[in-house]
Amino acid sequence: MLQFKIRLNSMRVFPYAENGISFAMVFQDLHGPAPKCRLVSGTTTPLMGYTKFSNETIWDYGKNLLFEPIPLELLYTDAKNPQVLVSVNGIDGVCPNFNCDYTYVNPVGEITGQTLTGLDLVVQGTELPTESVSVKIANSKCVTVTATATEITCTLDVPAAAGSWNVEVTSTNGLIPLASGVAKIRVLLTVQSVTPSSNLNQLGGDELTFTGSGFDMVTENTQVKFSDGTACVVKSTSSTSLKCLVSGFLSSAIDTVNPYTVNVTVNGELDQTQSVMLKSTKQSGLAVAPNSVSPVLSTELTVTLEATYPFPLVASDFTVRLVGKTNSTIVRPLYVVSVDDSAKSIKIKYPGAESGFYYVQVESKQIGRID
């Protein structure tokens, strides 16, 4: 049994008959001839007087001059080749004759050898492309390319990142395949220095700078950790250097006598030649005043640092936060108003926070965190 939603539309009232009315019965969302119906008088309140019933199908396309567009997924194309579907900003692209097919092209050439010396890359092969050739290895691209059917030579724009790589050669016909058994090009990671390497803050916050070769310009491909598992979050990289921000050291017993080995990993290549030493004591603030404030009133706080703080105080060097004592996920920014270098103090604007107990956490660009 078919079911439809029916809407009754009042048309007009007959002036010559009491309670006389004309109405239209509309089968909503029905696209086709209306079902056969007949008008039957009820027994409780029977129809009286003149009655007439007609069955008419009205095709309503609206008042627009243009029909609604047909979704592309409802269109059928007799395509023998795979189709390419393209959309830009959520709008589907339409190909001529709705035909977006492409064909597979069997590769002709093949790479049989690859070597890298400094920035110079050499690729050997058979029936290699000689026009519109692009060459890449890791995240480095060739800026000058000389190609013959048996050899391609080029110079990289920047040194290749550490790791094991296959060269990528493309032309108008796509990627050139690599013959089986061709050895990958291995690029080693060499870390020459780390700065600073001593007096690191036990609480973290120091920015370390590493120099060397084999660094990857994509920061996500680099990880830095100390021998106790403490992380140094990578902030920026280039082909010859990287910078990272030290987290708080994890060991329950901080070692201030023995060095911490720095493990630098780039695309699976590991360097463990560098180490750092921690400061013998925690860098700390002596006091914060007042130590009790209103949760809703703005108040000026004064943090006094140790007299041995090794650098002149500059307001822009400090970042201050309010951190929940029992819930460290509650963090509120505070604002540095001024500094007094002679008194080694920092004036901070407290704008208010939920009632509770908090730490005032100070971080210096010079020495890291101060608790």
Secondary structure, DSSP 8 states (H G I E B T S, - for coil): ----EEEEEEEEE-TTSTT-EEEEEEEET--S----------SSS---S-------------S-SS-----GGG-----SS-B---EETTEE---GGG--B--------EEEEEEEETTEEEEEEES---SS-EEEETTEEEEEEEE-SSEEEEEESS---SEEE--EEEETTEE--B-TT---EEE--EEEEEE--SSB-TT---EEEEEEE---SSGGGEEEEETTS-EEEEEEE-SSEEEEEE-----SS--SSS-EEEEEEETTEEEEEEEE-B-SS---EEEEE-S---SSS-EEEEEEE-TT--S---GGGEEEEEEESS-TT-EEEEEEEEEETTTTEEEEEE----SS-EEEEEEETTTEEE-
